[in-house]
Amino acid sequence: MQRKLWSVFSILTILSLFVLAACGNTSEESTKEEKEEPKAESTSYTVEHAMGSTEIPDTPERVVILTNEGTEALLALDVKPVGAVMSWDQDPWYEHISAEMEGVEVVGDEIEVNVEKIAELKPDLIIGNKIRQEALYDQLKGIAPTVFSDDLAGDWKINFELYAKALNLSDKGAEVMAEYDQKVEELKTTLGDKVNQEISIVRFSSRPTRIYYTDSFSGVVFEQLGFKRAAHQEKLFTEDNKMGNFAVEVDKELIPEMDADQLFYFTYADSAAVEEEWINDPLWQNLSAVKEGNAHKVSDIIWNTAGGVKAANLMLEDIEKIFAE
């Protein structure tokens, strides 16, 4: 009897040792797995911009945009903002983007931004511009990560690339720019030696009329196509010109300086009477471009105020049609 009890006890002891060993191995394996489990990769990224650097926790989904050209950038990147400043002279959106902007909340305009409305929208990214909204930057960054472009003149592609980076869509942005650049190259081929003609760009406005130059939106597009500006206009853009190479304000005595092989003019929304007055002036009527039928009225929105990649593509279409006539 004792021998049987001893045998049972021995068997139970051995089984207990096996169980303990198995538990020990499981515990070791669990600990090892815990140690080897990789940490989740951070999705945050940092963007350098006009106001410093901003860390953005994750790819944003609720974006507020505070410039017209920025709105075009977002749409070109397939990002529909939750809020945007209204278009300059159409209520609320330019016709060429109105369908895509359906349902987007208006947050004021570029000059007078509605900060309270922006806060209500609970954005996870705000994109603005230093020239337009520098005074509001601290308020805006208190609502959400905020990125500002530095300028609104010169190469508009610089801002586009910044916006794409802020949206964590740099690769998509590069694709959009590559498509645009391809259209430019195709148009250059179509135009041939017509790009050797000198051009002039004029905007009629009551605030006041200007000759636009190489740092204007339309000027940048023409420069990429290879067109040259009317040589006699260079003297107008001196170091003391307050708008640099963007534009120069002129009165009627300077109408002769508007002349070129091809003259393009557009008119601000409320300035139709100004246009009428100037184009009926004898000095305008005496311009070679006017007399030879090479003065072309174009859209102020597409050639000037929209200022973004969508407008640039439409401007290329306009140029192709004009030079095909």
Sequence and secondary structure as in RCSB ss.txt:
>XXXX:A:sequence
MQRKLWSVFSILTILSLFVLAACGNTSEESTKEEKEEPKAESTSYTVEHAMGSTEIPDTPERVVILTNEGTEALL
ALDVKPVGAVMSWDQDPWYEHISAEMEGVEVVGDEIEVNVEKIAELKPDLIIGNKIRQEALYDQLKGIAPTVFSD
DLAGDWKINFELYAKALNLSDKGAEVMAEYDQKVEELKTTLGDKVNQEISIVRFSSRPTRIYYTDSFSGVVFEQL
GFKRAAHQEKLFTEDNKMGNFAVEVDKELIPEMDADQLFYFTYADSAAVEEEWINDPLWQNLSAVKEGNAHKVSD
IIWNTAGGVKAANLMLEDIEKIFAE
>XXXX:A:secstr
 HHHHHHHHHHHHHHHHHHHHHHHHHHHHHHHHHHHS       EEEEETTEEEEESS  SSEEE SHHHHHHHH
HTT   SEE   SSSSSS TTTTTTTTT EE B SSSB HHHHHHT  SEEEEEHHHHGGGHHHHHTTS EEEES
 SSS HHHHHHHHHHHTT HHHHHHHHHHHHHHHHHHHHHHGGGGGSEEEEEEE SS  EEE TTSHHHHHHHHH
T EE GGGGGG  TT TTTTSEEE  GGGGGGG  SEEEEEE TT HHHHHHHHTSHHHHT HHHHTT EEE  H
IIIIIS SHHHHHHHHHHHHHHHH 
